[in-house]
Amino acid sequence: MKRIMVVDDAAFMRMSLKMMLEKNGYQVVGEAENGKVAVQKAKKLNPDIITMDITMPEMDGITALKTLKEVGCKSKIIIISALGQESHVREAMILGANNFIVKPYKEPHVMEILSKL
């Protein structure tokens, strides 16, 4: 079973994604409300996959992605972005993100992306 950490500043988005993932056989091992907390928790939890929102307070998803890669994090990172953030998504992919999902997302698409990891 793949272990996932969900990172999003919106509690509702974390909860809905967590429910979707658990329903489809994934284990959500942690949640974070910003990139700073995500980096701290990723070091402790060592998840297989991290879903990372881009726009968050304290530390955005791009900075968190850079930091995780710099410290040698082996987790696969899926960027989740809103429409209109294409330049950020491109930057994230260059920095080492494994894939991306655009909000609003549909469950079949999320599961397809995750199954490719």
C-alpha positions, -999 to 999 in steps of 0.1 A, spaced: 0 0 0 14 34 -10 19 59 18 8 94 9 12 129 26 -14 155 15 -2 191 15 -27 220 10 -36 251 30 -73 244 26 -85 219 52 -115 210 30 -91 201 1 -70 180 24 -100 162 38 -116 155 4 -83 143 -12 -76 121 19 -111 105 17 -106 99 -21 -72 83 -16 -82 61 13 -113 49 -6 -90 38 -33 -66 18 -11 -39 44 -3 -27 51 32 -26 88 41 2 90 67 2 127 71 -12 161 62 4 196 62 -11 231 58 19 247 42 53 238 27 73 245 59 52 219 78 54 195 48 92 196 48 93 188 85 68 160 83 83 145 51 116 140 69 99 121 98 72 102 78 91 94 46 60 90 25 61 73 -9 41 101 -25 34 137 -16 6 158 -31 17 194 -30 -5 225 -35 14 254 -50 -2 285 -34 2 283 4 12 306 33 47 306 50 63 284 23 47 277 -11 47 244 -29 76 253 -53 99 263 -24 89 232 -5 96 210 -36 131 227 -40 138 222 -3 127 185 -3 149 178 -33 179 196 -17 176 174 14 175 142 -6 138 134 -2 129 103 -23 92 108 -22 74 111 -56 58 146 -57 26 154 -74 19 191 -78 -17 202 -75 -25 236 -90 -54 258 -99 -61 267 -135 -39 296 -146 -8 285 -128 8 269 -158 41 287 -153 44 274 -118 36 239 -129 64 241 -156 88 253 -129 78 225 -106 84 199 -133 118 213 -140 126 212 -103 118 175 -101 80 171 -96 69 137 -109 35 149 -123 8 174 -118 -30 176 -113 -51 207 -121 -79 218 -97 -108 212 -98 -98 175 -103 -119 144 -108 -113 111 -90 -105 90 -121 -79 114 -132 -62 115 -98 -62 77 -96 -47 75 -131 -19 99 -122 -11 80 -90 -12 46 -107 16 57 -131 40 62 -102 
